[in-house]
């Protein structure tokens, strides 16, 4: 669940960066026909797998029952942040200085 929460956070952050910075979108375009979507999902999968392996290694043969409520809240907050930050209007949000 922690790996899922972190990969969701990585997904919306990378999607925001791809929409904001053309150099990152170009760098993430592994296959020109697919665009930066393949790079986005590949990076998210790597974040998920690395986090999963680290957490499994850390909690191997350990009792994590006292941390379950915290992990459940983490995944719920991660889902909420992901859905709010994935709304297309967020990508057009700009802050400009008025003079």
trRosetta pair geometry for C-beta under 8 A, 3 or more apart (Angstrom, degrees):
i j d omega theta_ij theta_ji phi_ij phi_ji
1 4 5.5 -49 -148 35 35 114
1 5 6.4 36 153 -19 65 105
1 71 5.2 97 87 161 128 111
1 72 7.2 -23 160 -86 160 46
1 74 7.3 116 132 79 103 104
1 75 4.7 -66 180 -61 105 137
2 5 5.7 -53 -148 37 33 112
2 6 6.3 27 156 -13 66 107
2 51 6.5 -140 116 162 89 118
2 55 5.5 149 66 -91 130 158
2 71 5.9 -72 -59 -138 89 105
2 74 6.6 13 -108 105 72 145
2 75 7.7 -99 -78 -64 36 93
3 6 6.0 -56 -144 41 30 107
3 7 6.1 27 157 -17 64 110
3 47 7.9 159 -164 130 77 70
3 48 5.1 84 163 -156 104 63
3 49 7.8 83 -164 -59 134 14
3 51 3.9 159 -115 100 81 111
3 52 4.1 19 -89 -65 163 76
3 55 6.3 -131 -48 19 98 137
4 7 5.9 -58 -143 39 27 108
4 8 6.4 31 156 -21 63 105
4 48 7.0 37 -87 -127 43 105
4 75 6.3 32 85 -125 112 109
4 78 7.4 134 114 104 77 150
5 8 5.8 -53 -150 32 29 112
5 9 6.7 28 153 -16 63 104
5 74 5.2 10 -130 138 173 96
5 75 4.8 -116 -68 -100 113 60
5 77 7.8 44 -146 70 124 77
5 78 3.6 -168 -145 -34 87 167
5 79 7.9 -72 -112 -34 79 66
6 9 5.6 -53 -150 36 36 111
6 10 6.3 36 151 -18 67 105
6 47 6.1 -140 126 157 100 111
6 48 7.5 164 81 -93 92 51
6 51 5.0 162 63 -96 144 165
6 78 7.6 -67 -44 -124 30 145
7 10 5.4 -50 -144 38 36 113
7 11 6.2 45 152 -28 65 102
7 44 5.1 88 -170 -174 95 82
7 45 7.6 52 -142 -85 132 23
7 47 4.9 153 -103 96 75 108
7 48 3.9 12 -75 -71 145 90
7 51 6.9 -141 -45 30 88 140
8 11 5.5 -49 -148 29 31 116
8 12 6.9 19 161 -9 64 101
8 78 4.9 108 70 161 133 108
8 79 6.8 -49 179 -84 169 46
8 81 7.7 119 125 77 112 93
8 82 4.3 -61 171 -75 113 142
9 12 6.5 -58 -149 38 30 98
9 13 6.3 25 156 -14 65 113
9 78 6.0 -81 -47 -140 93 100
9 81 6.9 16 -100 98 84 131
9 82 7.1 -102 -74 -74 44 93
10 13 5.9 -62 -144 42 29 109
10 14 6.0 25 161 -15 67 112
10 43 6.8 -141 155 131 121 96
10 44 5.5 163 99 -112 111 70
10 47 4.3 117 9 12 170 177
11 14 6.2 -60 -144 40 23 105
11 15 6.2 22 158 -18 62 110
11 40 7.1 75 -142 171 71 97
11 44 4.7 38 -81 -107 89 133
11 82 6.9 34 71 -135 112 113
12 15 5.5 -52 -141 38 33 113
12 16 6.3 36 157 -21 65 104
12 81 7.2 -156 43 131 158 85
12 82 5.2 -166 -36 -131 132 65
12 85 4.3 80 175 102 143 121
12 86 5.5 -99 -110 -65 108 82
13 16 5.8 -55 -151 36 29 111
13 17 6.4 26 153 -15 64 107
14 17 5.6 -55 -144 40 34 110
14 18 6.2 37 155 -23 67 104
14 24 8.0 -153 -157 161 71 131
14 28 7.7 124 179 -98 111 150
14 40 5.4 158 123 -134 125 82
14 43 5.8 153 -108 88 163 139
14 44 7.0 -132 34 -59 146 91
15 18 5.7 -50 -145 34 30 112
15 19 6.5 24 157 -12 63 107
15 40 6.2 61 -79 -145 73 137
15 86 7.0 35 80 -117 155 79
15 91 8.0 -79 137 -86 93 119
16 19 6.0 -61 -150 41 29 106
16 20 6.1 16 157 -11 66 117
16 85 6.9 -53 -55 171 127 109
16 90 7.3 -61 -104 125 109 110
16 91 6.6 -154 -121 -103 67 80
17 20 5.8 -65 -138 45 30 105
17 21 5.5 -23 -178 26 72 111
17 24 5.0 -43 143 102 101 168
18 21 7.3 -66 -112 55 16 74
18 24 5.6 -119 -95 110 52 106
18 25 4.7 101 -162 -87 76 81
18 28 6.0 -52 -106 33 115 152
18 36 4.9 168 -150 127 133 153
18 40 6.3 -47 -37 -79 155 116
19 25 7.6 92 -69 -72 24 122
19 91 4.6 -41 131 -151 160 122
20 24 7.9 25 70 40 74 129
20 91 7.6 -143 -56 -154 81 79
21 24 4.4 63 90 9 110 109
21 25 6.9 173 94 -11 58 85
22 25 5.3 -55 -147 38 41 115
22 26 6.2 42 154 -21 71 103
23 26 5.7 -52 -148 36 31 111
23 27 6.2 31 152 -19 64 108
24 27 5.5 -53 -143 39 33 112
24 28 6.1 28 157 -16 66 109
24 36 7.7 64 126 -135 71 145
25 28 6.0 -59 -143 41 27 107
25 29 6.6 37 153 -34 61 104
25 35 7.7 -27 -177 180 96 89
25 36 4.6 -91 -152 -49 67 148
26 29 5.8 -50 -153 18 32 116
26 36 7.9 -46 -41 -75 15 111
27 39 7.4 145 112 -166 62 165
28 36 3.8 57 95 -144 115 95
28 38 7.7 162 158 72 82 66
28 39 3.0 -174 -172 90 79 150
28 40 6.0 52 178 -47 141 67
28 43 7.4 -61 -126 -17 109 129
29 32 6.1 51 161 -102 117 48
29 34 7.5 167 -149 79 72 75
29 35 5.6 -57 -114 -163 101 34
29 36 5.0 -59 -66 -71 73 64
29 38 7.7 79 -141 47 39 101
29 39 6.4 -73 -51 -11 21 130
30 34 7.4 -10 64 64 79 121
30 38 5.2 -98 44 100 108 125
30 39 5.4 146 -17 -65 97 91
30 42 7.2 41 -11 1 146 154
31 34 4.3 51 80 19 108 110
31 38 5.5 54 27 13 102 161
32 35 7.5 31 -174 -72 34 43
34 37 5.6 -111 162 57 91 98
34 38 4.4 57 116 -28 143 116
35 38 7.4 140 72 6 47 86
36 39 5.2 -57 -160 46 63 114
36 40 5.7 72 141 -31 82 102
37 40 5.4 -53 -146 34 32 116
37 41 6.4 23 160 -10 67 106
38 41 6.2 -59 -146 42 28 102
38 42 6.1 29 155 -21 64 112
39 42 5.5 -55 -140 38 30 113
39 43 6.2 29 162 -17 65 106
40 43 6.2 -59 -150 36 24 106
40 44 6.4 20 153 -15 61 110
41 44 5.5 -54 -144 40 34 113
41 45 6.2 37 155 -21 67 105
42 45 5.7 -54 -147 36 30 111
42 46 6.4 31 153 -19 63 105
43 46 5.6 -52 -147 35 33 113
43 47 6.5 36 153 -19 65 102
44 47 5.7 -50 -149 35 33 112
44 48 6.4 35 151 -20 64 105
45 48 5.5 -52 -148 36 33 114
45 49 6.2 27 157 -15 67 107
46 49 6.0 -56 -142 40 30 106
46 50 6.1 26 161 -15 66 110
47 50 6.2 -58 -142 40 25 107
47 51 6.1 21 161 -14 63 113
48 51 6.1 -65 -148 41 23 107
48 52 6.0 24 157 -21 63 112
49 52 5.6 -54 -143 37 29 114
49 53 6.3 26 160 -17 64 107
50 53 6.0 -57 -147 38 28 107
50 54 6.3 26 156 -17 64 109
51 54 5.8 -57 -145 39 30 110
51 55 6.1 22 161 -12 66 110
52 55 6.1 -61 -143 42 25 104
52 56 6.1 22 160 -16 64 111
53 56 5.9 -55 -140 39 28 109
53 57 6.2 28 159 -18 63 109
54 57 5.9 -59 -150 38 27 110
54 58 6.2 23 155 -18 64 110
55 58 5.6 -54 -141 38 32 111
55 59 6.0 2 168 6 68 112
56 59 6.5 -68 -134 53 25 89
56 60 6.3 53 158 -62 62 91
57 60 5.9 -27 -148 -15 28 118
58 62 7.6 -49 137 24 60 144
59 62 4.9 -111 -153 54 55 111
59 64 5.2 -4 -144 -50 130 133
63 66 7.4 59 128 2 97 90
64 67 4.9 -55 -175 44 82 113
64 68 6.7 111 129 -52 83 77
64 71 8.0 36 157 -23 118 143
65 68 5.9 -23 -157 -13 40 118
67 70 5.2 -60 -164 45 64 114
67 71 5.8 64 140 -26 86 105
68 71 5.7 -58 -143 37 32 110
68 72 6.3 33 159 -21 67 104
69 72 5.7 -53 -147 34 33 112
69 73 6.5 31 155 -15 65 104
70 73 5.8 -54 -150 38 32 109
70 74 6.3 38 150 -24 64 105
71 74 5.4 -49 -147 33 34 117
71 75 6.6 31 155 -16 65 102
72 75 6.0 -54 -149 36 31 106
72 76 6.4 30 152 -18 64 107
73 76 5.6 -55 -145 38 34 112
73 77 6.2 30 158 -15 68 107
74 77 6.0 -58 -146 41 27 106
74 78 6.1 31 154 -22 63 110
75 78 5.4 -52 -143 37 32 116
75 79 6.4 37 156 -21 64 101
76 79 5.9 -51 -151 33 30 110
76 80 6.5 29 152 -17 62 107
77 80 5.6 -55 -148 38 34 114
77 81 6.2 32 156 -16 68 106
78 81 5.9 -54 -143 40 29 107
78 82 6.1 32 156 -21 64 109
79 82 5.7 -56 -145 37 28 113
79 83 6.3 22 161 -14 65 107
80 83 6.2 -59 -147 38 26 104
80 84 6.3 20 158 -13 63 111
81 84 5.9 -60 -144 42 29 107
81 85 5.8 11 164 -5 68 116
82 85 6.3 -67 -138 48 22 98
82 86 5.8 19 163 -22 63 118
83 86 5.9 -58 -136 37 26 110
83 87 7.5 49 157 -44 56 86
84 87 6.4 -35 -170 -7 34 111
84 90 7.5 101 146 -64 62 142
85 90 5.6 -172 -152 152 47 173
86 90 7.4 63 40 34 5 136
87 90 5.1 101 70 -13 82 102
88 91 5.8 -48 -164 25 51 113
88 92 7.3 34 148 -7 72 102
89 92 5.9 -61 -155 42 45 104
89 93 6.8 69 145 -49 68 91
90 93 5.4 -32 -158 -4 40 123
